[in-house]
Amino acid sequence: MLKTQLEAACKLYNTLLHAEQEEYEKNKHSMSRNELRQLALGLRKRSPEFQVLYSQAAQQVADRFHQARERFLDGLADKPKEKKPHKYLSLVYPQKGWRLSNTRQVGRGKDEKRREKARLHLNKIVFFTLVLHRDFPLERVAQVCVKMYPSGRVYVVFLVEETGTQQES
């Protein structure tokens, strides 16, 4: 199922790329980040092939394309190109669309620390069993990035916001 979502995300990225090129050819103006996000959500709503993506994941695909285009316009990268499905390897779930369950203690690792296993549910459709290498507060997780390598191995990265440290005077 993750592979299907990655293929849909890749197809959405390429669709946004072509829509941006058409917009520029017609009106000589680029689409804004907001317009790209709205287009991604509209495509997701109308097309069954994009409905396998969670809405915020679809918006992240639009953000990824916007960032690639901005890097090109700033002279930091090459022009965004069409992506091939086997090269589109990750999905980002900001805020919602995922949850952890069945967290439990398992054996000790090489460093003698106790490990935890948990089950990560994405979109209530896909789930993975994970080994958690660190403790982190779930309420401060800002994003979850799921990366699938060509070998089929899946890695999950939790982006955790730090608490603001205040200096004592």
C-alpha positions in Angstrom: 0.0 0.0 0.0 2.9 2.4 0.7 4.2 1.8 -2.8 0.8 2.7 -4.2 0.8 5.9 -2.2 4.4 6.8 -3.3 3.4 6.2 -7.0 0.3 8.4 -6.6 2.5 11.1 -4.9 4.9 10.9 -7.8 2.1 11.2 -10.4 0.7 14.2 -8.5 4.1 15.9 -8.5 4.4 15.4 -12.2 0.9 16.6 -12.8 1.7 19.8 -10.8 4.9 20.2 -12.8 2.9 20.1 -16.1 0.2 22.4 -14.7 2.9 24.9 -13.7 4.5 24.8 -17.1 1.1 25.3 -18.9 0.3 28.2 -16.5 3.6 29.9 -17.3 3.2 29.4 -21.1 -0.3 30.9 -21.1 0.1 33.7 -18.5 3.8 34.2 -18.0 3.4 33.8 -14.3 4.1 31.1 -11.8 1.6 29.5 -9.5 1.9 30.4 -5.8 2.4 27.9 -3.0 -1.3 28.3 -2.1 -2.5 27.8 -5.7 -0.4 24.6 -6.0 -1.8 23.3 -2.7 -5.4 24.0 -3.8 -4.7 22.4 -7.2 -3.3 19.3 -5.4 -6.4 19.1 -3.2 -8.7 19.6 -6.2 -6.9 16.8 -8.2 -7.1 14.6 -5.2 -10.9 15.2 -4.9 -11.6 14.6 -8.6 -9.3 11.7 -9.4 -9.6 8.3 -7.7 -5.9 7.5 -8.3 -4.9 10.4 -6.0 -7.5 9.6 -3.3 -5.1 7.0 -1.8 -3.1 10.0 -0.5 -4.0 11.7 2.7 -5.0 15.3 2.0 -2.1 16.8 4.0 0.4 14.4 2.3 -1.0 15.7 -1.1 -0.3 19.3 0.1 3.2 18.3 1.1 3.8 17.0 -2.4 2.7 20.5 -3.6 5.1 22.1 -1.1 7.9 19.9 -2.3 7.4 21.0 -5.9 7.1 24.6 -4.8 10.4 24.4 -2.9 12.1 22.8 -5.9 10.9 25.6 -8.1 12.0 28.3 -5.7 15.5 26.7 -5.4 15.7 26.8 -9.2 14.6 30.5 -9.3 17.2 31.3 -6.6 19.9 29.7 -8.7 20.5 27.0 -6.2 19.4 23.9 -8.2 18.4 22.7 -11.6 15.0 23.2 -13.1 12.4 20.7 -11.6 12.1 17.7 -13.8 9.5 15.0 -14.1 10.1 12.3 -11.4 10.2 8.6 -12.0 8.1 6.5 -9.7 11.1 4.4 -8.6 12.9 7.6 -7.5 10.1 9.1 -5.5 10.8 7.5 -2.1 9.2 9.4 0.7 6.0 10.8 2.0 5.6 13.4 4.7 2.6 13.4 7.1 2.4 16.8 8.9 0.3 16.9 12.1 -2.4 14.3 11.2 -2.8 11.1 9.3 -0.8 8.9 11.6 -0.8 7.5 15.1 1.3 5.2 17.2 -0.3 2.2 19.1 0.7 -1.0 20.8 3.9 0.5 22.3 5.7 -2.2 24.3 9.1 -2.9 25.8 11.3 -5.4 23.9 14.9 -6.8 24.6 18.0 -4.8 25.0 20.1 -3.5 22.1 23.9 -3.7 21.7 24.2 -0.6 23.9 22.3 -2.4 26.7 19.4 0.1 26.5 15.8 -1.1 26.6 14.0 -0.8 23.2 10.4 -0.2 22.5 8.3 -1.5 19.6 5.2 0.3 18.4 2.8 0.1 15.5 2.6 3.2 13.2 -0.8 3.6 11.5 -0.9 5.8 8.4 -4.3 7.0 7.1 -6.0 4.1 9.0 -4.9 1.9 6.0 -1.2 1.1 6.3 0.7 0.1 9.4 4.3 -0.8 10.2 5.8 -2.2 13.3 8.7 0.0 14.4 11.6 -0.2 16.8 11.8 3.1 18.6 15.4 4.1 19.2 14.7 7.1 21.4 12.0 8.4 23.7 10.2 11.4 22.5 7.0 13.3 23.4 4.3 12.3 21.0 2.5 15.7 21.5 5.5 17.6 20.1 5.9 15.5 16.9 5.5 18.0 14.0 6.0 15.7 11.0 6.4 12.0 10.2 8.5 11.2 7.2 8.1 7.6 5.8 10.9 6.6 3.4 10.9 3.4 1.4 14.1 2.4 -0.2 14.2 0.4 -3.5 15.2 -2.7 -1.5 11.7 -2.4 0.2 13.2 -1.4 3.6 11.1 1.3 5.3 12.5 4.0 7.6 10.3 6.4 9.6 11.6 9.7 10.9 9.8 11.7 13.5 10.4 15.5 13.4 10.0 16.7 17.0 9.8 20.4 17.9 12.1 21.4 20.7 10.7 23.3 23.6 11.9 26.9 23.9 14.6 27.1 26.5 14.5 30.3 28.5 17.7 31.8 30.0 17.6 32.7 33.6 18.8 36.2 34.5 
